[in-house]
Structure formats: structure tokens, C-alpha cells
Amino acid sequence: MSSGSSDTGNLFSFAKTLDQELAALLRGASLECIVCGEFVMHARGGVVFCPECGVQLGPEAALSDRPELEFLSQAG
């Protein structure tokens, strides 16, 4: 049985890594989709999207101004 503190530590570690990956994508330091590994594309307003799996990431204002970008990912 695993301890709760170990699980919490793993969750915080994962969240920190995910946050770093998302920040790298937004500033253009990474060109790889965090979901499928394909190359991402950069659109106007700082939006980054993956043409392969459809994941989209961007500043809240850029995403909320465009209703078609309201859902950040869609199973397909």
C-alpha cells in the first residue's frame, strides 16, 4: 500500500513538470505536442495548437475571444 505523502509528492512533481512543458510551448521553446508528440503550430494571439490531435493552448483571453477555440481538446 502506498503512503499518501508519496502520492501527493508525485502529483506535485507531475503538476510542476506539466506546467513547465506548457510554459515552454507558449513561449516557443518547445515545438512538440505534449499529448501526441507531433509538431505544434503557432497561431495569432499566442495560441498554440496541434494539427494532429487538436489540442489547443493559449492565453485565456485569446481562447475566450474565439468561440471555436473554447474547448482546449477534443477526443477524436
C-alpha positions in Angstrom: 0.0 0.0 0.0 1.4 3.4 -0.9 1.6 6.3 1.5 -0.5 9.4 1.0 2.5 11.7 1.2 4.3 9.8 -1.5 1.3 10.1 -3.8 1.0 13.8 -3.1 4.7 14.3 -3.8 4.3 12.5 -7.2 1.2 14.6 -8.0 3.1 17.9 -7.2 6.1 16.7 -9.3 3.8 15.8 -12.2 2.0 19.2 -12.0 5.3 21.1 -11.9 6.6 19.2 -15.0 3.3 19.8 -16.9 3.4 23.5 -16.0 7.0 23.7 -17.3 6.0 21.9 -20.5 3.0 24.2 -21.1 5.1 27.3 -20.5 7.8 26.1 -22.9 5.1 25.6 -25.6 3.6 29.1 -25.1 6.9 30.9 -25.3 8.0 28.9 -28.4 10.9 27.0 -26.6 9.2 23.6 -27.4 7.6 22.6 -30.7 6.3 19.3 -29.6 2.7 18.5 -28.6 2.5 17.3 -25.0 -0.3 14.9 -25.9 0.8 13.1 -29.1 4.4 14.3 -29.7 3.8 15.8 -33.1 4.9 19.3 -34.1 2.6 22.2 -33.0 1.7 25.3 -34.9 1.6 28.8 -33.6 -1.4 31.0 -34.5 -2.3 34.6 -33.8 -2.9 35.8 -30.3 -0.4 33.4 -28.8 -2.5 30.3 -29.5 -0.6 27.0 -30.0 -2.3 24.0 -31.5 -1.6 20.6 -32.7 -2.9 19.8 -36.1 -2.6 16.1 -35.4 -4.6 15.6 -32.2 -6.4 19.0 -31.9 -5.1 20.1 -28.6 -5.0 23.9 -28.2 -3.2 26.1 -25.7 -3.1 29.8 -25.3 -3.7 32.8 -23.1 -7.2 32.8 -21.7 -8.2 36.0 -23.5 -7.1 34.6 -26.9 -9.2 31.4 -26.4 -12.3 33.1 -24.9 -12.5 35.7 -27.7 -12.9 32.9 -30.3 -15.8 30.6 -29.5 -14.4 27.9 -31.9 -11.4 27.6 -29.6 -13.5 27.3 -26.4 -12.7 23.6 -25.9 -9.0 23.0 -25.4 -9.0 19.4 -26.5 -11.5 17.1 -28.1 -11.4 13.4 -28.3 -11.5 12.4 -31.8 
